[in-house]
Amino acid sequence: MKIVNIILSCVLVVSLTTSCGSKGKKVEKEEEKGWTMLFDGTSTAGWRGYDTTAFPSKGWEVVDGTLHCIGSGAGEAGGSGGDIIYDKKFSNFELSLEWKISEGGNSGIFILGQEIPNEPIYKSSPEMQILDNDKHPDALLGVNGNRKASSLYDLLPANPQNTKPVGEWNQVGILCYQGTVVFKSNGANVVEFHLWTEDWKKMVSNSKFKDWPMFVDPAKEGFIGLQDHGNDVWFRNIKIKEM
């Protein structure tokens, strides 16, 4: 019995060492390409709750290499988690990550967000929509599909609409450079817009965002945020390349 236990212990140690070594090599390879890992699948280091100094004690967890919003959080549906942000402001960057959503789920990715006392992040931050296009009613609302996944939420629809269904991973990216913003989804550029231009101001003036001054005139740098909308959503391989 002792021999068996020793063998099992050795197997476990080798397995853990191999796993940690693999993750370390992956981070090193990404760094060699100019990327910085914001989430490597093991730790919430660098992340905190919006408008608070701590990471939410409920509503979010690290599980199976993913950053998981459990779906019982505060967000906009009521609960205990709330939106989270990476605790550094970025201006010119390329963001890359993967997400998958639960059935009927809703979430989002925020850029250039500001922490406005007693106000949610979406009042200052353009949002890349995350959605179950088949089951969530938002997919049928808005204009021309501008509330479907990968759209600039409630402003510009993703075209092509190439989001994968519930349970499958979507690889997305956001390029933000001197006001030009491009949303990428599963290998295609799907949205492009230009902040601080007359076209931007005109588009926003005809939307529900028109009375939010920090949305009308977004900051030159801000936080990247992940939304807790009260539904299960998973994120992984979150990385950024500053430009």
Secondary structure as GFF3:
##gff-version 3
##sequence-region A 1 243
A	DSSP	alpha_helix	2	32	.	.	.	ID=ss1
A	DSSP	beta_strand	36	39	.	.	.	ID=ss2
A	DSSP	beta_strand	47	49	.	.	.	ID=ss3
A	DSSP	beta_strand	60	63	.	.	.	ID=ss4
A	DSSP	beta_strand	66	69	.	.	.	ID=ss5
A	DSSP	beta_strand	84	86	.	.	.	ID=ss6
A	DSSP	beta_strand	93	101	.	.	.	ID=ss7
A	DSSP	beta_strand	106	113	.	.	.	ID=ss8
A	DSSP	three_ten_helix	121	123	.	.	.	ID=ss9
A	DSSP	beta_strand	127	131	.	.	.	ID=ss10
A	DSSP	three_ten_helix	137	140	.	.	.	ID=ss11
A	DSSP	beta_strand	170	177	.	.	.	ID=ss12
A	DSSP	beta_strand	180	185	.	.	.	ID=ss13
A	DSSP	beta_strand	188	194	.	.	.	ID=ss14
A	DSSP	alpha_helix	198	205	.	.	.	ID=ss15
A	DSSP	alpha_helix	213	216	.	.	.	ID=ss16
A	DSSP	beta_strand	223	226	.	.	.	ID=ss17
A	DSSP	beta_strand	233	242	.	.	.	ID=ss18
###
